[in-house]
Every structure is written in structure tokens, then in C-alpha cells.
Amino acid sequence: MVNSYVQNRRPPSLEDLNLITDILNIDIKDLIVSNKAQYNNG
């Protein structure tokens, strides 16, 4: 399973990400990075 992620054959499911965050005791937002550009609205 992890080997598939490392070799970029498939992304982890949200359920798997949730399990990883529970093990690492971190927020799921720390694992998910937005691919949208951030624009300054000012």
C-alpha cells in the first residue's frame, strides 16, 4: 500500500490519510496541500 504512494502509482484515500494522522497525532490539513494558486485579494 505505502509502496504505491511512494512510487506515485496512486494517492492515499482519505480514510488512509485519516489513519496516518491519528498515528502521527497531526491534523489532516498538514498532509493535504492545495494545488490552487493563492491570490492576494487586496
PDB file of N, CA, C and O in Angstrom, chain B, residues numbered from 101:
ATOM      1  N   MET B 101       0.829  -1.189   0.000  1.00  0.00           N
ATOM      2  CA  MET B 101       0.000   0.000   0.000  1.00  0.00           C
ATOM      3  C   MET B 101       0.875   1.255   0.000  1.00  0.00           C
ATOM      4  O   MET B 101       0.749   2.088  -0.897  1.00  0.00           O
ATOM      5  N   VAL B 102       1.747   1.402   0.975  1.00  0.00           N
ATOM      6  CA  VAL B 102       2.587   2.593   1.054  1.00  0.00           C
ATOM      7  C   VAL B 102       3.506   2.663  -0.158  1.00  0.00           C
ATOM      8  O   VAL B 102       3.795   3.750  -0.659  1.00  0.00           O
ATOM      9  N   ASN B 103       3.965   1.513  -0.628  1.00  0.00           N
ATOM     10  CA  ASN B 103       4.825   1.484  -1.802  1.00  0.00           C
ATOM     11  C   ASN B 103       4.143   2.136  -3.004  1.00  0.00           C
ATOM     12  O   ASN B 103       4.800   2.813  -3.794  1.00  0.00           O
ATOM     13  N   SER B 104       2.845   1.941  -3.148  1.00  0.00           N
ATOM     14  CA  SER B 104       2.101   2.571  -4.248  1.00  0.00           C
ATOM     15  C   SER B 104       2.104   4.081  -4.131  1.00  0.00           C
ATOM     16  O   SER B 104       2.145   4.784  -5.141  1.00  0.00           O
ATOM     17  N   TYR B 105       2.060   4.587  -2.906  1.00  0.00           N
ATOM     18  CA  TYR B 105       2.091   6.039  -2.696  1.00  0.00           C
ATOM     19  C   TYR B 105       3.474   6.579  -3.020  1.00  0.00           C
ATOM     20  O   TYR B 105       3.610   7.604  -3.688  1.00  0.00           O
ATOM     21  N   VAL B 106       4.498   5.882  -2.544  1.00  0.00           N
ATOM     22  CA  VAL B 106       5.873   6.341  -2.736  1.00  0.00           C
ATOM     23  C   VAL B 106       6.232   6.370  -4.220  1.00  0.00           C
ATOM     24  O   VAL B 106       6.921   7.282  -4.676  1.00  0.00           O
ATOM     25  N   GLN B 107       5.772   5.384  -4.965  1.00  0.00           N
ATOM     26  CA  GLN B 107       6.075   5.319  -6.382  1.00  0.00           C
ATOM     27  C   GLN B 107       5.067   6.099  -7.223  1.00  0.00           C
ATOM     28  O   GLN B 107       5.100   6.038  -8.452  1.00  0.00           O
ATOM     29  N   ASN B 108       4.189   6.818  -6.573  1.00  0.00           N
ATOM     30  CA  ASN B 108       3.223   7.707  -7.210  1.00  0.00           C
ATOM     31  C   ASN B 108       2.300   6.975  -8.191  1.00  0.00           C
ATOM     32  O   ASN B 108       1.903   7.530  -9.215  1.00  0.00           O
ATOM     33  N   ARG B 109       1.966   5.729  -7.866  1.00  0.00           N
ATOM     34  CA  ARG B 109       1.032   4.973  -8.703  1.00  0.00           C
ATOM     35  C   ARG B 109      -0.408   5.275  -8.330  1.00  0.00           C
ATOM     36  O   ARG B 109      -1.303   5.198  -9.172  1.00  0.00           O
ATOM     37  N   ARG B 110      -0.635   5.621  -7.056  1.00  0.00           N
ATOM     38  CA  ARG B 110      -1.980   6.002  -6.635  1.00  0.00           C
ATOM     39  C   ARG B 110      -1.875   6.837  -5.366  1.00  0.00           C
ATOM     40  O   ARG B 110      -0.977   6.628  -4.551  1.00  0.00           O
ATOM     41  N   PRO B 111      -2.793   7.781  -5.204  1.00  0.00           N
ATOM     42  CA  PRO B 111      -2.785   8.587  -3.987  1.00  0.00           C
ATOM     43  C   PRO B 111      -3.463   7.827  -2.846  1.00  0.00           C
ATOM     44  O   PRO B 111      -4.282   6.944  -3.100  1.00  0.00           O
ATOM     45  N   PRO B 112      -3.143   8.150  -1.615  1.00  0.00           N
ATOM     46  CA  PRO B 112      -3.822   7.519  -0.494  1.00  0.00           C
ATOM     47  C   PRO B 112      -5.273   7.991  -0.409  1.00  0.00           C
ATOM     48  O   PRO B 112      -5.587   9.127  -0.766  1.00  0.00           O
ATOM     49  N   SER B 113      -6.139   7.121   0.059  1.00  0.00           N
ATOM     50  CA  SER B 113      -7.534   7.509   0.257  1.00  0.00           C
ATOM     51  C   SER B 113      -7.625   8.436   1.464  1.00  0.00           C
ATOM     52  O   SER B 113      -6.700   8.510   2.274  1.00  0.00           O
ATOM     53  N   LEU B 114      -8.736   9.134   1.574  1.00  0.00           N
ATOM     54  CA  LEU B 114      -8.931   9.995   2.747  1.00  0.00           C
ATOM     55  C   LEU B 114      -8.982   9.168   4.033  1.00  0.00           C
ATOM     56  O   LEU B 114      -8.551   9.628   5.090  1.00  0.00           O
ATOM     57  N   GLU B 115      -9.504   7.960   3.936  1.00  0.00           N
ATOM     58  CA  GLU B 115      -9.520   7.078   5.113  1.00  0.00           C
ATOM     59  C   GLU B 115      -8.099   6.728   5.541  1.00  0.00           C
ATOM     60  O   GLU B 115      -7.786   6.737   6.731  1.00  0.00           O
ATOM     61  N   ASP B 116      -7.238   6.419   4.571  1.00  0.00           N
ATOM     62  CA  ASP B 116      -5.843   6.119   4.895  1.00  0.00           C
ATOM     63  C   ASP B 116      -5.134   7.343   5.466  1.00  0.00           C
ATOM     64  O   ASP B 116      -4.359   7.233   6.417  1.00  0.00           O
ATOM     65  N   LEU B 117      -5.403   8.500   4.884  1.00  0.00           N
ATOM     66  CA  LEU B 117      -4.806   9.727   5.412  1.00  0.00           C
ATOM     67  C   LEU B 117      -5.252   9.980   6.846  1.00  0.00           C
ATOM     68  O   LEU B 117      -4.470  10.435   7.680  1.00  0.00           O
ATOM     69  N   ASN B 118      -6.513   9.682   7.121  1.00  0.00           N
ATOM     70  CA  ASN B 118      -7.026   9.861   8.469  1.00  0.00           C
ATOM     71  C   ASN B 118      -6.324   8.921   9.449  1.00  0.00           C
ATOM     72  O   ASN B 118      -6.005   9.320  10.569  1.00  0.00           O
ATOM     73  N   LEU B 119      -6.084   7.686   9.036  1.00  0.00           N
ATOM     74  CA  LEU B 119      -5.345   6.742   9.887  1.00  0.00           C
ATOM     75  C   LEU B 119      -3.918   7.233  10.140  1.00  0.00           C
ATOM     76  O   LEU B 119      -3.410   7.146  11.258  1.00  0.00           O
ATOM     77  N   ILE B 120      -3.286   7.743   9.098  1.00  0.00           N
ATOM     78  CA  ILE B 120      -1.923   8.262   9.251  1.00  0.00           C
ATOM     79  C   ILE B 120      -1.890   9.428  10.224  1.00  0.00           C
ATOM     80  O   ILE B 120      -0.994   9.514  11.063  1.00  0.00           O
ATOM     81  N   THR B 121      -2.866  10.331  10.116  1.00  0.00           N
ATOM     82  CA  THR B 121      -2.888  11.478  11.024  1.00  0.00           C
ATOM     83  C   THR B 121      -3.136  11.051  12.464  1.00  0.00           C
ATOM     84  O   THR B 121      -2.603  11.656  13.394  1.00  0.00           O
ATOM     85  N   ASP B 122      -3.938  10.016  12.650  1.00  0.00           N
ATOM     86  CA  ASP B 122      -4.157   9.500  14.006  1.00  0.00           C
ATOM     87  C   ASP B 122      -2.864   8.935  14.588  1.00  0.00           C
ATOM     88  O   ASP B 122      -2.550   9.160  15.756  1.00  0.00           O
ATOM     89  N   ILE B 123      -2.122   8.205  13.770  1.00  0.00           N
ATOM     90  CA  ILE B 123      -0.862   7.615  14.236  1.00  0.00           C
ATOM     91  C   ILE B 123       0.164   8.697  14.555  1.00  0.00           C
ATOM     92  O   ILE B 123       0.865   8.620  15.564  1.00  0.00           O
ATOM     93  N   LEU B 124       0.248   9.706  13.687  1.00  0.00           N
ATOM     94  CA  LEU B 124       1.230  10.773  13.870  1.00  0.00           C
ATOM     95  C   LEU B 124       0.756  11.881  14.804  1.00  0.00           C
ATOM     96  O   LEU B 124       1.524  12.768  15.177  1.00  0.00           O
ATOM     97  N   ASN B 125      -0.535  11.815  15.179  1.00  0.00           N
ATOM     98  CA  ASN B 125      -1.127  12.832  16.056  1.00  0.00           C
ATOM     99  C   ASN B 125      -0.972  14.235  15.461  1.00  0.00           C
ATOM    100  O   ASN B 125      -0.524  15.165  16.131  1.00  0.00           O
ATOM    101  N   ILE B 126      -1.357  14.364  14.173  1.00  0.00           N
ATOM    102  CA  ILE B 126      -1.321  15.653  13.488  1.00  0.00           C
ATOM    103  C   ILE B 126      -2.664  15.889  12.820  1.00  0.00           C
ATOM    104  O   ILE B 126      -3.491  14.981  12.732  1.00  0.00           O
ATOM    105  N   ASP B 127      -2.878  17.105  12.352  1.00  0.00           N
ATOM    106  CA  ASP B 127      -4.103  17.460  11.652  1.00  0.00           C
ATOM    107  C   ASP B 127      -4.003  17.023  10.192  1.00  0.00           C
ATOM    108  O   ASP B 127      -2.927  17.094   9.597  1.00  0.00           O
ATOM    109  N   ILE B 128      -5.096  16.579   9.623  1.00  0.00           N
ATOM    110  CA  ILE B 128      -5.092  16.113   8.226  1.00  0.00           C
ATOM    111  C   ILE B 128      -4.694  17.235   7.270  1.00  0.00           C
ATOM    112  O   ILE B 128      -4.183  16.961   6.184  1.00  0.00           O
ATOM    113  N   LYS B 129      -4.915  18.479   7.648  1.00  0.00           N
ATOM    114  CA  LYS B 129      -4.512  19.621   6.818  1.00  0.00           C
ATOM    115  C   LYS B 129      -2.997  19.668   6.636  1.00  0.00           C
ATOM    116  O   LYS B 129      -2.508  20.234   5.658  1.00  0.00           O
ATOM    117  N   ASP B 130      -2.249  19.074   7.576  1.00  0.00           N
ATOM    118  CA  ASP B 130      -0.791  19.042   7.449  1.00  0.00           C
ATOM    119  C   ASP B 130      -0.337  18.099   6.340  1.00  0.00           C
ATOM    120  O   ASP B 130       0.784  18.222   5.848  1.00  0.00           O
ATOM    121  N   LEU B 131      -1.191  17.160   5.940  1.00  0.00           N
ATOM    122  CA  LEU B 131      -0.845  16.210   4.890  1.00  0.00           C
ATOM    123  C   LEU B 131      -1.402  16.606   3.529  1.00  0.00           C
ATOM    124  O   LEU B 131      -0.897  16.160   2.499  1.00  0.00           O
ATOM    125  N   ILE B 132      -2.431  17.433   3.517  1.00  0.00           N
ATOM    126  CA  ILE B 132      -3.078  17.806   2.269  1.00  0.00           C
ATOM    127  C   ILE B 132      -2.656  19.222   1.906  1.00  0.00           C
ATOM    128  O   ILE B 132      -2.845  20.158   2.683  1.00  0.00           O
ATOM    129  N   VAL B 133      -2.085  19.367   0.724  1.00  0.00           N
ATOM    130  CA  VAL B 133      -1.628  20.667   0.253  1.00  0.00           C
ATOM    131  C   VAL B 133      -2.483  21.060  -0.944  1.00  0.00           C
ATOM    132  O   VAL B 133      -2.684  20.263  -1.860  1.00  0.00           O
ATOM    133  N   SER B 134      -2.975  22.269  -0.933  1.00  0.00           N
ATOM    134  CA  SER B 134      -3.797  22.748  -2.035  1.00  0.00           C
ATOM    135  C   SER B 134      -2.946  22.911  -3.289  1.00  0.00           C
ATOM    136  O   SER B 134      -1.797  23.345  -3.220  1.00  0.00           O
ATOM    137  N   ASN B 135      -3.518  22.562  -4.420  1.00  0.00           N
ATOM    138  CA  ASN B 135      -2.809  22.758  -5.685  1.00  0.00           C
ATOM    139  C   ASN B 135      -3.313  23.999  -6.412  1.00  0.00           C
ATOM    140  O   ASN B 135      -2.942  24.241  -7.560  1.00  0.00           O
ATOM    141  N   LYS B 136      -4.150  24.780  -5.753  1.00  0.00           N
ATOM    142  CA  LYS B 136      -4.650  26.021  -6.334  1.00  0.00           C
ATOM    143  C   LYS B 136      -3.715  27.167  -5.967  1.00  0.00           C
ATOM    144  O   LYS B 136      -3.175  27.224  -4.862  1.00  0.00           O
ATOM    145  N   ALA B 137      -3.540  28.070  -6.912  1.00  0.00           N
ATOM    146  CA  ALA B 137      -2.705  29.244  -6.665  1.00  0.00           C
ATOM    147  C   ALA B 137      -3.398  30.140  -5.649  1.00  0.00           C
ATOM    148  O   ALA B 137      -4.620  30.285  -5.653  1.00  0.00           O
ATOM    149  N   GLN B 138      -2.598  30.731  -4.789  1.00  0.00           N
ATOM    150  CA  GLN B 138      -3.145  31.670  -3.808  1.00  0.00           C
ATOM    151  C   GLN B 138      -2.993  33.077  -4.356  1.00  0.00           C
ATOM    152  O   GLN B 138      -1.905  33.486  -4.761  1.00  0.00           O
ATOM    153  N   TYR B 139      -4.096  33.811  -4.366  1.00  0.00           N
ATOM    154  CA  TYR B 139      -4.094  35.171  -4.876  1.00  0.00           C
ATOM    155  C   TYR B 139      -4.361  36.143  -3.751  1.00  0.00           C
ATOM    156  O   TYR B 139      -5.132  35.861  -2.833  1.00  0.00           O
ATOM    157  N   ASN B 140      -3.720  37.278  -3.832  1.00  0.00           N
ATOM    158  CA  ASN B 140      -3.937  38.343  -2.852  1.00  0.00           C
ATOM    159  C   ASN B 140      -5.134  39.157  -3.300  1.00  0.00           C
ATOM    160  O   ASN B 140      -5.128  39.730  -4.389  1.00  0.00           O
ATOM    161  N   ASN B 141      -6.162  39.210  -2.465  1.00  0.00           N
ATOM    162  CA  ASN B 141      -7.375  39.938  -2.801  1.00  0.00           C
ATOM    163  C   ASN B 141      -7.301  41.396  -2.410  1.00  0.00           C
ATOM    164  O   ASN B 141      -8.341  42.038  -2.265  1.00  0.00           O
ATOM    165  N   GLY B 142      -6.145  41.930  -2.238  1.00  0.00           N
ATOM    166  CA  GLY B 142      -6.018  43.301  -1.779  1.00  0.00           C
ATOM    167  C   GLY B 142      -5.532  44.181  -2.774  1.00  0.00           C
ATOM    168  O   GLY B 142      -5.376  45.375  -2.520  1.00  0.00           O
TER     169      GLY B 142
END
